Amino acid sequence: MGRRALRKPDPSLDLSRHLKTLDELPRPWRPEVLFGRCGPLEVEVGSGKGLFLRSAAAARPQLDLLGIEIGRKYARFAAAALAKRGLDNAVVVHGDAVRLFAEILPPTSITAVHVYFPDPWWKKRHKKRRVLRESFLCDVQRVLVPGGQFHFWTDVEEYCETTLELLAALTQLEGPFEVAQQEAEHDMDYRTYFERRTRQHGEPVYRSEFRKRLEGISKRSS
Ligand SMILES: C[S@@+](CC[C@H](N)C(=O)[O-])C[C@H]1O[C@@H](n2cnc3c(N)ncnc32)[C@H](O)[C@@H]1O
């Protein structure tokens, strides 16, 4: 599925609170620098236009959300939507999620990781570009708190199967747990824009959810 040109955000919006680059993030990691508090923090990888970030930030004000998006225009668009609505519990980082996880997020710091419709990189020689690669999945397990969740939805059956196999082989996350499809109650009642598009085209969505074990955490999962 192709992507339409993006509307430019209103230039009068101040994005300084809602848009950061990877290099602007505090090292060592101190989320309170971004959010002004230190509470439960969830990360969305590949936020695109940011529908999930703004819906979740509005629905759960007690939660902090960090979106990471490699496309600059998409990162700006998603940040502008947060700024416009005054949703100060969500921030978009422009950068590579693989680096965010490998270099910045410490162990047991994140309550949920969300990955919705990651780019499939269809060609065999391009598959190594997938965000859900071996090192990244090990980092997901490392950064989650005990009981933390990993949500992965895709419209690509092969990406789903490959990732589930990697998770079983490389991590001790429990799952996959079943995720039921919800009826949309209005035109934007979808987890993300890609879910909306996929369902409106009548195509299947493969949803999975995993959980980090509360007990018996081994060296691999620290
Ligand atoms: C197919 S789109 C899905 C967007 C959104 N999650 C949705 O479901 O509507 C995948 C998004 O992931 C972003 N992306 C791809 N690789 C990434 C990476 N390594 N780090 C951060 N974002 C990435 C792309 O720029 C794109 O916006």
The ligand as an SDF file (V2000), in Angstrom:
LIG
                    3D

 27 29  0  0  0  0  0  0  0  0999 V2000
    4.1400    0.8790    7.5230 C   0  0  0  0  0  0  0  0  0  0  0  0
    4.3850    2.2710    8.5180 S   0  0  0  0  0  0  0  0  0  0  0  0
    3.2460    2.0360    9.8840 C   0  0  0  0  0  0  0  0  0  0  0  0
    2.9950    3.2960   10.6430 C   0  0  0  0  0  0  0  0  0  0  0  0
    2.0640    3.1450   11.8590 C   0  0  0  0  0  0  0  0  0  0  0  0
    2.6380    2.2550   12.8440 N   0  0  0  0  0  0  0  0  0  0  0  0
    0.7130    2.6410   11.4400 C   0  0  0  0  0  0  0  0  0  0  0  0
    0.4160    1.4650   11.7320 O   0  0  0  0  0  0  0  0  0  0  0  0
   -0.0310    3.4140   10.8330 O   0  0  0  0  0  0  0  0  0  0  0  0
    5.9360    1.8760    9.3130 C   0  0  0  0  0  0  0  0  0  0  0  0
    6.5790    3.0690    9.9710 C   0  0  0  0  0  0  0  0  0  0  0  0
    7.7440    2.6730   10.6490 O   0  0  0  0  0  0  0  0  0  0  0  0
    8.7590    3.6390   10.4180 C   0  0  0  0  0  0  0  0  0  0  0  0
   10.0550    2.9630   10.6100 N   0  0  0  0  0  0  0  0  0  0  0  0
   10.6270    2.0420    9.8060 C   0  0  0  0  0  0  0  0  0  0  0  0
   11.8050    1.6280   10.3180 N   0  0  0  0  0  0  0  0  0  0  0  0
   11.9700    2.3090   11.4850 C   0  0  0  0  0  0  0  0  0  0  0  0
   13.0000    2.3320   12.4620 C   0  0  0  0  0  0  0  0  0  0  0  0
   14.0930    1.5610   12.3450 N   0  0  0  0  0  0  0  0  0  0  0  0
   12.8600    3.1470   13.5140 N   0  0  0  0  0  0  0  0  0  0  0  0
   11.7660    3.9500   13.6370 C   0  0  0  0  0  0  0  0  0  0  0  0
   10.7630    3.9730   12.7330 N   0  0  0  0  0  0  0  0  0  0  0  0
   10.8490    3.1630   11.6750 C   0  0  0  0  0  0  0  0  0  0  0  0
    8.5010    4.1040    8.9930 C   0  0  0  0  0  0  0  0  0  0  0  0
    9.0920    5.3600    8.7090 O   0  0  0  0  0  0  0  0  0  0  0  0
    6.9830    4.1520    8.9710 C   0  0  0  0  0  0  0  0  0  0  0  0
    6.4770    5.3920    9.3820 O   0  0  0  0  0  0  0  0  0  0  0  0
  1  2  1  0
  2  3  1  0
  2 10  1  0
  3  4  1  0
  4  5  1  0
  5  6  1  0
  5  7  1  0
  7  8  2  0
  7  9  1  0
 10 11  1  0
 11 12  1  0
 11 26  1  0
 12 13  1  0
 13 14  1  0
 13 24  1  0
 14 15  1  0
 14 23  1  0
 15 16  2  0
 16 17  1  0
 17 18  1  0
 17 23  2  0
 18 19  1  0
 18 20  2  0
 20 21  1  0
 21 22  2  0
 22 23  1  0
 24 25  1  0
 24 26  1  0
 26 27  1  0
M  CHG  2   2   1   9  -1
M  END
$$$$
